[in-house]
Amino acid sequence: MAGFALSSWAPLVPFAQARLAVDSATLGALLLCLGLGALIGMPVAGALASRLGCRLLIVVGGIGLTATLPLLAIVSTPAVLGLCLLLFGASIGAIDVVANIHGTQVQKIANTPLMSLFHGFYSVGGLIGAVAVTAAIAAGASPVLAASVAALVVACCLLMAAPGFLDIESSERAPLFVMPKGVVLVVGLLAMVIFLAEGAMLDWSALLLTREKHLDIAVAGAGYSLFACAMTLVRLVGDRMVQRIGERTMLLGGFLVTAMALGLAAWASSLVLVFICIAVAGLAAGNVVPVLFSLAGRQRIMPASHAIAAASMLGYLGVLLGPALVGYAAHAIGLIHSFYAVAALVALAAMVIPWMIASRAPSAGASA
């Protein structure tokens, strides 16, 4: 639901700008409302999960998506669009956190790794949402109709899934906000770094390919599409990989191979090699976040719900800040060297993984 709804909004952005008749700067400020809403929804949902259970919060978040998605294609004033994006982002952020909490509960009961598969379905939803809404509008459907049908799909998924949600409440009543500490802080910072790399690919790979690798602008989006497809595919088999090679190897390999692939993609002059490196980066990065959230859910320093919320918030900051930081760096040292810097940061982050694995609780269903 969350992946599908978020990607369904992306094709509506140009129509929103035209409908509101705002410049790019104003649109950028409005789009920040989505991120701000997510940063509000994440800690609130993490705190309430232990008090109200996951089922209620997922249902409320799903209703929020269903209600706000059509409005994003209708509202005609910047203030109302900003408010709708704030609510939409809060719903996305709440579902992201609670779904990961719920996923760790299911994984614990099943006693086998499942998080990569759950994240894989998020990615599948993202791919389907973007393609379906884009195709519908290209075929002649209005943005309002496309957004309304997307909201109906979310509502149907919610109705189908809600009876099967766990409704586990915790006996402990943690405060509404807890500062991340210890291994939770490290998990969150690692999530931030890998999300920063993903954000760089999302917003800057097209410019890297067209400006530096001389790819035709008509197919500039092929780079991130390949990256996203590779991440989706590897997540669908990621749990078996974790069982086979363990979390430590998965994380170390994920960070180091991602760093190497990003660096080579920036360095290579052959488009074939560049695309191979982009695909390898997607395959390597795909299972990193599911493993990190599994670790956050099993540690004992903080309540699991707060730990996952903290890791999600820090990771989302990477998505928000990453593209901007890459942009500033590109202005100062050039785009290729900016990608080198991102690759170096990812490689450097890998150095703390052995300590983090040694500090966490015993793994559930995967050897380290």
GUGUMAR-456949 format. One line per 4 residues: their letters; for each residue x, y, z of N, C-alpha, C. Coordinates in steps of 0.1 Angstrom, whole numbers. Last residue first. Example, Ala and Ser with C-alpha at 12.3 -4.5 7.8 and 13.67 -1.06 7.14 Angstrom:
SA) 128 -22 71 137 -11 71 129 0 79 | 132 -57 78 123 -45 78 132 -33 78
***
This chain:
ASAG) 252 -152 119 260 -141 116 274 -145 115 | 223 -169 107 236 -169 114 244 -157 110 | 189 -165 113 200 -162 104 213 -162 112 | 169 -168 132 168 -175 119 179 -172 110
ASPA) 177 -140 147 165 -149 147 164 -155 133 | 207 -134 165 199 -133 154 187 -143 155 | 211 -118 197 213 -130 188 203 -129 177 | 214 -82 196 209 -94 202 211 -106 192
RSAI) 246 -65 189 232 -67 188 228 -80 195 | 273 -62 188 266 -55 199 251 -59 199 | 283 -74 165 287 -79 178 279 -74 189 | 272 -57 146 267 -71 147 271 -77 160
MWPI) 287 -34 151 273 -34 153 267 -48 155 | 314 -41 145 310 -38 159 295 -38 161 | 310 -47 117 314 -57 126 311 -54 141 | 302 -20 108 293 -31 108 297 -43 117
VMAA) 319 1 105 313 -1 118 304 -13 119 | 327 1 78 337 -2 89 331 -4 102 | 308 10 61 309 -5 63 318 -8 75 | 312 37 59 301 32 68 303 18 71
LAVL) 331 37 39 335 41 52 325 36 62 | 315 31 17 325 22 21 330 25 35 | 298 54 17 292 41 18 303 31 23 | 318 74 12 310 74 24 303 60 27
AAVA) 326 67 -14 336 66 -3 328 66 11 | 303 71 -29 309 58 -28 318 56 -16 | 301 99 -25 290 90 -20 296 76 -19 | 325 107 -39 323 110 -25 312 101 -18
YFSH) 319 98 -65 330 93 -58 329 95 -43 | 298 116 -70 295 102 -69 307 94 -62 | 313 139 -71 303 138 -60 299 123 -59 | 329 135 -93 335 135 -80 325 134 -68
ILGI) 308 138 -112 315 125 -111 322 124 -97 | 300 165 -108 291 154 -105 298 141 -103 | 321 189 -90 317 182 -102 309 169 -99 | 326 204 -68 337 196 -73 333 188 -85
AHAA) 304 222 -64 317 226 -60 328 217 -66 | 281 211 -75 284 225 -79 299 228 -75 | 282 186 -63 284 187 -77 287 201 -82 | 276 194 -37 289 188 -40 292 189 -55
YGVL) 250 202 -40 260 211 -35 274 207 -39 | 239 177 -48 238 189 -57 248 199 -53 | 244 161 -26 250 157 -39 250 169 -48 | 226 174 -8 241 174 -6 249 170 -18
APGL) 202 168 -21 206 182 -19 221 183 -17 | 200 140 -19 201 147 -32 205 161 -31 | 202 137 10 211 132 1 212 139 -12 | 180 146 25 192 154 25 202 150 14
LVGL) 160 126 21 157 141 20 170 149 17 | 173 102 26 165 104 13 163 119 11 | 182 107 51 192 104 41 185 107 27 | 159 108 65 167 121 64 177 119 53
YGLM) 152 82 65 144 91 56 152 105 55 | 170 72 84 171 68 70 164 77 61 | 160 84 107 174 87 102 175 83 87 | 134 72 107 136 87 106 150 90 101
SAAA) 141 45 109 133 50 98 135 65 96 | 153 45 134 161 40 123 154 45 110 | 131 53 150 143 61 150 152 57 137 | 113 31 146 109 45 142 122 54 141
IAHS) 128 10 156 125 10 142 121 24 137 | 129 19 183 141 17 176 139 17 161 | 102 19 191 110 32 190 123 31 182 | 96 -8 189 89 2 181 96 15 180
APMI) 114 -20 207 115 -23 193 108 -12 184 | 129 0 232 117 -7 227 118 -8 212 | 165 -3 234 153 5 233 141 -4 229 | 183 -24 237 186 -11 243 174 -2 244
RQRG) 180 -48 224 173 -47 237 176 -33 244 | 172 -57 190 181 -52 200 173 -49 213 | 153 -64 170 158 -74 180 167 -69 191 | 148 -42 153 137 -49 160 141 -59 171
ALSF) 173 -37 143 167 -27 151 155 -33 159 | 176 -60 127 185 -58 138 179 -48 148 | 156 -54 108 155 -67 116 164 -65 128 | 167 -31 96 154 -30 104 152 -43 113
LVPV) 189 -42 84 191 -32 94 178 -31 103 | 177 -59 65 185 -65 76 187 -55 87 | 164 -40 48 156 -51 56 164 -57 67 | 187 -25 39 177 -19 48 169 -30 55
VNGA) 201 -44 22 207 -38 34 197 -33 44 | 192 -55 -1 189 -62 11 194 -56 24 | 200 -37 -22 186 -41 -20 183 -47 -6 | 226 -32 -28 220 -23 -18 206 -28 -14
ALGA) 233 -51 -48 240 -51 -35 232 -43 -24 | 215 -45 -69 215 -58 -63 222 -58 -49 | 223 -18 -74 209 -21 -69 208 -35 -63 | 249 -22 -82 247 -14 -70 233 -17 -65
VAIC) 245 -37 -105 252 -44 -94 249 -36 -81 | 233 -17 -121 225 -29 -117 231 -36 -105 | 254 0 -124 242 5 -117 234 -7 -113 | 273 -16 -137 276 -11 -124 263 -7 -116
IFVL) 259 -19 -162 262 -31 -154 265 -27 -139 | 260 8 -170 247 2 -167 249 -11 -159 | 287 11 -174 280 20 -165 267 13 -160 | 293 -7 -194 298 -9 -181 291 -1 -170
VLSS) 278 5 -215 275 -9 -211 280 -12 -196 | 291 29 -217 278 29 -212 273 15 -208 | 324 35 -208 315 27 -215 301 26 -209 | 337 49 -188 333 56 -200 324 48 -209
AWAA) 336 49 -152 336 42 -165 331 51 -176 | 332 64 -128 345 64 -135 344 59 -149 | 306 59 -119 310 73 -121 323 74 -130 | 307 32 -117 297 38 -126 301 52 -129
LGLA) 326 28 -97 329 24 -111 319 30 -121 | 312 39 -75 325 45 -79 328 41 -94 | 291 21 -74 288 35 -76 301 42 -81 | 305 -3 -69 297 -2 -81 294 13 -84
MATV) 317 1 -44 325 -1 -55 317 1 -68 | 294 5 -28 304 16 -29 312 14 -42 | 282 -20 -31 275 -8 -35 284 3 -37 | 301 -36 -19 298 -38 -33 291 -26 -39
LFGG) 300 -26 8 312 -25 0 310 -27 -15 | 272 -31 16 279 -17 16 291 -16 7 | 269 -59 11 260 -49 5 266 -35 5 | 290 -71 26 290 -72 11 281 -61 5
LLMT) 280 -63 52 294 -59 47 294 -60 32 | 254 -75 51 256 -61 53 270 -56 48 | 260 -102 46 250 -95 38 253 -80 39 | 277 -109 67 282 -109 53 273 -101 44
REGI) 259 -105 89 272 -98 88 277 -97 74 | 238 -123 84 235 -109 83 248 -101 82 | 243 -152 62 243 -145 75 242 -130 73 | 241 -169 40 254 -162 42 254 -155 55
RQVM) 215 -181 41 227 -188 36 240 -182 41 | 197 -163 52 198 -176 58 211 -183 54 | 200 -143 32 204 -140 46 206 -153 54 | 190 -156 10 204 -152 10 209 -150 24
RDGV) 163 -158 17 171 -170 16 186 -167 16 | 157 -131 17 157 -138 30 164 -152 29 | 159 -122 -10 169 -118 0 169 -126 13 | 143 -125 -31 151 -137 -27 160 -134 -15
LRVL) 133 -100 -33 123 -112 -34 130 -125 -30 | 154 -84 -34 147 -84 -22 137 -96 -21 | 162 -86 -60 171 -92 -50 164 -93 -37 | 142 -72 -74 144 -86 -76 152 -92 -65
TMAC) 144 -45 -64 132 -53 -62 135 -68 -63 | 170 -38 -73 167 -39 -58 155 -47 -56 | 166 -39 -100 176 -48 -94 173 -49 -79 | 147 -19 -103 143 -32 -107 153 -42 -100
AFLS) 163 4 -96 151 0 -88 147 -14 -91 | 183 3 -116 186 3 -102 175 -2 -94 | 166 7 -139 174 -5 -138 178 -7 -123 | 157 33 -133 147 22 -135 155 8 -133
YGAG) 180 48 -133 173 45 -120 163 34 -121 | 186 45 -161 195 42 -151 188 39 -137 | 165 55 -176 168 40 -177 177 36 -165 | 161 82 -179 155 75 -167 158 60 -166
AVAI) 171 89 -203 179 92 -192 174 84 -179 | 161 86 -229 162 74 -221 170 76 -208 | 163 112 -239 150 105 -240 150 92 -231 | 189 120 -238 180 124 -227 167 117 -227
DLHK) 214 97 -245 203 105 -250 193 108 -239 | 245 100 -227 233 92 -231 222 101 -236 | 270 110 -218 265 113 -231 253 104 -236 | 280 109 -193 282 97 -201 276 98 -215
ERTL) 275 134 -183 289 129 -182 291 117 -191 | 248 140 -189 258 151 -189 272 145 -190 | 234 116 -188 233 125 -199 244 135 -200 | 242 102 -164 242 95 -177 242 105 -189
LLAS) 239 122 -145 252 116 -146 253 109 -160 | 212 127 -147 221 138 -151 235 132 -153 | 202 103 -137 199 107 -151 208 118 -156 | 212 102 -111 217 92 -121 214 97 -135
WDLM) 200 119 -93 212 124 -101 217 114 -111 | 178 109 -79 177 123 -84 189 127 -94 | 184 82 -74 171 86 -78 171 99 -85 | 211 81 -65 207 74 -78 194 79 -83
AGEA) 207 96 -42 216 101 -52 213 94 -66 | 190 79 -28 186 92 -32 194 98 -43 | 208 58 -23 196 55 -32 191 69 -37 | 226 71 -6 231 66 -19 219 63 -29
LFIV) 209 76 15 215 87 8 220 83 -6 | 204 50 23 193 58 17 198 70 10 | 228 45 34 224 37 22 212 44 15 | 230 64 54 240 64 44 235 56 32
MALL) 207 58 70 208 71 64 218 71 53 | 214 32 79 203 34 71 203 47 63 | 236 40 95 238 31 84 227 32 74 | 221 54 114 231 61 106 235 53 94
GVVL) 206 34 126 199 45 119 209 53 110 | 226 17 137 217 12 127 210 23 119 | 236 36 155 244 31 145 236 25 133 | 214 39 172 219 50 165 228 46 154
VVGK) 213 12 182 201 18 174 206 30 166 | 236 9 197 235 2 184 223 7 175 | 233 40 213 240 27 211 238 22 197 | 201 56 207 214 54 213 220 41 210
PMVF) 176 80 199 183 68 195 197 67 202 | 154 93 223 166 95 215 173 82 212 | 120 88 222 132 84 228 144 87 219 | 87 99 228 99 101 220 111 96 228
LPAR) 67 90 245 64 93 231 76 95 223 | 80 64 267 76 78 264 74 79 249 | 65 31 270 76 40 267 72 54 265 | 51 9 287 46 22 282 58 31 281
ESSE) 49 -26 281 56 -14 286 51 -2 279 | 33 -44 269 30 -41 283 37 -29 288 | 22 -39 235 33 -41 245 28 -37 259 | 0 -57 215 3 -45 223 14 -49 233
IDLF) -8 -70 184 0 -72 196 3 -59 202 | -24 -80 163 -28 -69 171 -21 -70 185 | -16 -87 128 -15 -90 142 -19 -77 150 | -39 -88 101 -29 -81 108 -28 -86 123
GPAA) -60 -100 87 -48 -108 90 -38 -101 98 | -79 -80 81 -82 -91 91 -70 -100 95 | -64 -63 63 -67 -59 77 -70 -71 86 | -63 -71 36 -52 -75 45 -55 -73 60
MLLC) -86 -62 23 -82 -76 21 -72 -80 32 | -87 -35 29 -98 -44 33 -94 -59 32 | -62 -27 17 -64 -25 31 -75 -35 36 | -67 -32 -10 -56 -39 -3 -58 -39 12
CAVV) -88 -13 -14 -91 -28 -15 -80 -36 -9 | -74 11 -10 -85 7 -1 -88 -8 -2 | -56 10 -31 -51 10 -17 -62 6 -8 | -75 12 -52 -66 0 -51 -61 -1 -37
LAAV) -85 37 -47 -94 26 -46 -86 13 -45 | -63 53 -54 -68 53 -40 -77 41 -37 | -62 47 -81 -51 43 -73 -55 43 -58 | -86 60 -88 -84 45 -90 -73 40 -82
SAAL) -78 86 -83 -89 80 -76 -89 65 -77 | -57 91 -100 -54 91 -86 -66 85 -78 | -71 89 -125 -60 80 -122 -57 79 -107 | -89 110 -122 -94 96 -123 -83 86 -120
VPSA) -72 132 -120 -81 129 -109 -86 115 -110 | -58 131 -145 -51 129 -133 -60 125 -121 | -78 112 -169 -74 125 -162 -66 122 -150 | -66 90 -195 -73 93 -182 -69 106 -176
GAAI) -50 86 -217 -61 96 -218 -69 98 -205 | -28 71 -216 -39 66 -224 -51 75 -224 | -13 85 -198 -8 85 -212 -19 80 -221 | -26 78 -175 -27 92 -179 -23 93 -194
AATV) -19 51 -174 -33 55 -174 -35 70 -179 | 9 51 -172 2 45 -184 -13 50 -185 | 12 64 -147 18 70 -159 11 65 -171 | -1 45 -131 -6 58 -132 -1 65 -144
AVAG) 16 22 -136 1 22 -138 -5 36 -140 | 42 29 -129 39 25 -143 24 26 -145 | 39 35 -102 44 45 -111 41 42 -125 | 28 11 -91 21 24 -90 26 34 -100
ILGG) 47 -8 -97 34 -9 -103 27 4 -102 | 69 1 -82 70 -1 -96 57 -1 -103 | 58 0 -56 63 12 -61 64 12 -76 | 52 -27 -52 42 -18 -52 46 -4 -58
VSYF) 79 -37 -53 69 -41 -63 58 -31 -64 | 88 -25 -29 94 -21 -41 85 -25 -53 | 71 -39 -11 71 -25 -11 76 -20 -25 | 81 -65 -16 67 -62 -20 65 -46 -20
GHFL) 106 -62 -5 105 -65 -19 91 -62 -24 | 100 -60 22 105 -48 15 105 -50 0 | 93 -87 26 83 -76 28 88 -63 21 | 117 -100 19 105 -102 11 95 -91 13
SMLP) 133 -91 40 136 -87 26 124 -89 17 | 120 -102 63 120 -87 60 123 -84 46 | 122 -128 70 111 -125 61 112 -110 56 | 139 -155 85 140 -142 79 129 -139 69
TNAI) 120 -172 110 127 -173 98 128 -159 92 | 100 -174 130 113 -179 133 122 -181 120 | 74 -166 130 78 -175 119 91 -181 122 | 76 -147 150 67 -158 152 71 -169 142
KQVQ) 95 -129 139 98 -136 152 89 -148 154 | 81 -120 117 93 -127 115 97 -135 127 | 60 -107 129 57 -118 121 69 -127 119 | 75 -86 141 67 -95 149 64 -108 142
TGHI) 87 -74 119 96 -80 129 88 -90 138 | 63 -64 107 71 -74 101 81 -81 110 | 55 -45 126 47 -56 123 55 -68 117 | 76 -27 121 74 -33 135 66 -46 133
NAVV) 71 -21 94 84 -28 98 83 -34 112 | 46 -10 96 48 -22 88 61 -29 92 | 52 13 111 44 2 117 45 -11 109 | 68 28 93 73 24 106 65 12 112
DIAG) 51 31 70 65 26 69 70 20 82 | 28 42 82 27 28 76 41 23 75 | 39 68 88 33 59 99 33 44 94 | 47 78 63 56 75 74 51 66 84
ISAG) 21 79 50 32 71 45 42 67 56 | 9 97 67 3 84 65 14 74 60 | 25 120 64 24 114 77 18 100 76 | 21 125 36 34 120 41 34 114 55
FLLL) -6 132 37 -2 121 29 12 115 34 | -4 155 53 -12 144 58 -8 131 50 | 12 171 36 16 168 50 9 156 56 | -3 172 13 10 165 13 15 162 27
CLGL) -24 188 23 -27 174 19 -14 166 18 | -10 211 29 -17 204 39 -19 190 35 | -2 218 2 8 216 13 2 208 25 | -27 222 -9 -18 211 -14 -8 208 -4
VAPT) -35 245 5 -42 232 6 -34 220 1 | -16 263 -4 -17 260 11 -24 247 13 | -18 265 -32 -6 259 -26 -8 256 -11 | -49 253 -46 -42 263 -39 -29 257 -32
SVIA) -64 232 -56 -59 242 -66 -52 254 -59 | -68 196 -56 -67 209 -49 -60 219 -58 | -66 172 -71 -78 181 -72 -75 195 -67 | -47 154 -66 -49 157 -80 -61 167 -82
LLPL) -48 152 -39 -35 157 -45 -37 160 -60 | -72 139 -35 -71 153 -32 -59 159 -38 | -66 112 -39 -73 119 -49 -73 134 -47 | -49 108 -14 -44 107 -28 -52 113 -39
TATL) -64 111 10 -56 122 5 -51 121 -10 | -78 87 15 -85 100 15 -77 111 8 | -59 67 13 -71 66 5 -78 80 4 | -41 75 34 -37 74 20 -49 75 10
GIGG) -58 72 56 -52 85 53 -47 85 38 | -63 45 56 -74 54 53 -69 68 50 | -37 36 62 -43 33 49 -55 42 46 | -35 46 88 -26 51 78 -32 48 64
VVIL) -55 31 101 -56 45 101 -47 51 90 | -44 5 97 -57 8 91 -59 24 90 | -21 7 111 -20 5 97 -33 8 90 | -31 11 137 -23 22 131 -22 20 116
LRCG) -45 -13 142 -52 0 142 -44 11 134 | -23 -32 141 -35 -32 132 -42 -19 131 | -4 -28 161 -1 -24 147 -13 -23 139 | -12 -11 193 -11 -23 184 -9 -18 170
LRSA) -12 9 211 -25 6 204 -24 -6 195 | 13 10 222 1 13 231 -12 8 224 | 32 5 204 32 -3 216 20 -1 225 | 25 25 185 25 11 182 24 2 194
LAGA) 31 50 194 17 45 196 16 30 193 | 57 54 186 54 55 200 40 48 203 | 56 51 158 65 42 166 61 42 181 | 39 72 152 35 59 150 43 49 158
VPMG) 56 94 159 43 92 165 38 78 164 | 78 90 142 80 88 156 66 87 164 | 64 92 116 72 81 120 74 80 135 | 50 117 112 43 104 114 51 93 119
ILAG) 70 135 109 61 137 120 54 123 123 | 83 127 86 91 128 98 82 130 111 | 61 129 68 67 116 71 75 116 84 | 58 157 68 47 148 73 52 135 77
LGLC) 82 164 55 79 168 69 68 160 75 | 78 152 30 89 147 39 87 151 53 | 57 168 22 56 154 22 66 148 32 | 68 194 22 57 190 32 55 175 33
LLLA) 85 195 1 91 193 14 80 189 25 | 68 203 -19 72 189 -18 78 185 -5 | 67 230 -15 55 222 -12 59 208 -11 | 93 237 -23 89 239 -9 77 231 -5
GLTA) 91 230 -50 101 223 -41 97 225 -26 | 72 249 -58 69 235 -59 78 227 -50 | 88 272 -55 76 270 -47 71 256 -47 | 107 267 -74 111 269 -60 99 267 -51
SDVA) 93 265 -98 100 253 -93 104 255 -78 | 62 283 -95 75 281 -101 81 269 -94 | 27 275 -102 38 279 -93 51 276 -99 | 1 267 -110 8 278 -117 19 284 -108
LRAQ) -15 247 -102 -13 257 -92 -6 269 -98 | -14 231 -125 -27 235 -119 -26 247 -110 | 13 226 -128 6 234 -138 -7 239 -133 | 19 212 -105 26 224 -107 18 233 -118
AFPV) 3 189 -109 0 198 -97 7 212 -99 | 14 178 -131 1 183 -132 -3 193 -121 | 39 170 -121 39 180 -131 25 186 -132 | 29 150 -101 36 162 -97 36 173 -108
LPAW) 19 126 -108 9 137 -106 16 150 -104 | 39 107 -107 34 112 -120 25 123 -120 | 40 104 -78 51 110 -86 47 114 -99 | 18 91 -66 19 105 -66 29 111 -75
SSLA) 24 64 -69 13 69 -77 13 85 -77 | 44 60 -51 48 61 -65 37 66 -73 | 28 60 -27 39 70 -29 43 72 -43 | 11 38 -32 6 51 -30 16 62 -33
FGAM) 30 16 -33 21 19 -44 16 33 -44 | 42 17 -8 50 18 -20 41 22 -32 | 19 13 9 27 25 10 35 27 -3 | 8 -12 0 0 0 0 9 13 0
***
